[in-house]
Amino acid sequence: MKSFTEKVAAITGAGSGMGRTLALALARRGCHLALSDVNEIGLAETAALLREARVKVTTQRVDVADREAIFAWADQVVRDHGRVNLIFNNAGVGLGATVEGMRLEDFEWLMNINFWGVVHGTRAFLPHLKAAGEGHVVNTSSVFGLIGIPSQSAYNAAKFAVRGFTESLRQELDILRCGVSATSVHPGGIKTNIARAGRIDPSIAALGGDPNNANLKFEKNFITTAEVAAETILRGVQKDKRRVLVGPDAHFIDLMARLLPSLYQRLTVAVTRKHI
């Protein structure tokens, strides 16, 4: 997809962060937008920022963990816009907890959004992208889909799964030659509210962490703005990249995972002991 002009993009998690900045960046390129989020206030704020945009914008409250809701939204997008060319499965949440201490309910909550939300979004929109004749699936994984991190087992599990799911999808689409492609996005520390809004379990105290301040401390490592992230992702889609690394930390972590696939774990333990 060399141009976004007059295309139609659907974005989950559009009420804040990267979802919002992707919407603004696409609107500047003349792309029509179908936006969703579980946070209706944030979604309305994004829509207000797009009020002067010369593109059609529709919004819908959607919980990506709800399979029926996201399939219904995909059908509604096509009714509203006539077609859909891109789906950005961007919605996500965070959770800090040890494997032993993590509440099963929290694990399921994260997986339902971060993994199953991507699966539901992909499967709901894929037939419509094929019908449009030109389409792209953009699934947000993470640098934590490249390496494992203490206290992030649930998040790692979801993001590794998104990476594998998307890479398999991309190969299937290559074989089918149906005019649709797929990209796995791996952001590093992006300056959004995902850490602040995430859940922290008291069990991280066993690793030396402070459950009351862990989110804010983790957030200090975020170095890339959401605006830069959005531009990087859109360039990656235009170049039809299989994997998009977002931020210098993402490139460093990817290199470390490739060169030190086992040793990096020792390094991570050492760093975590000092900074968790």
Protein Blocks (a to p, Z undefined) as FASTA:
>chain_A
ZZfghiacddehklgcjllmmmmmmmmnopacddddfblmlmmmmmmmmmmpccdcdddd
ddfklmklmmmmmmmmmmmnopafbdcdfbccdddddfklpcfklmmmmmmmmmmmmmmm
mmmmmmmmmmnopacdddddbfklmbccehilmmmmmmmmmmmmmmmmmmmmmmnonopa
cddddddddddfklmmmccdfklmmnopafklmmmmmmmmpcbdfklmmmmmmmmmmnop
abdcedjklmmmmmmmmmmmmlmmmmmmmmmmmmZZ
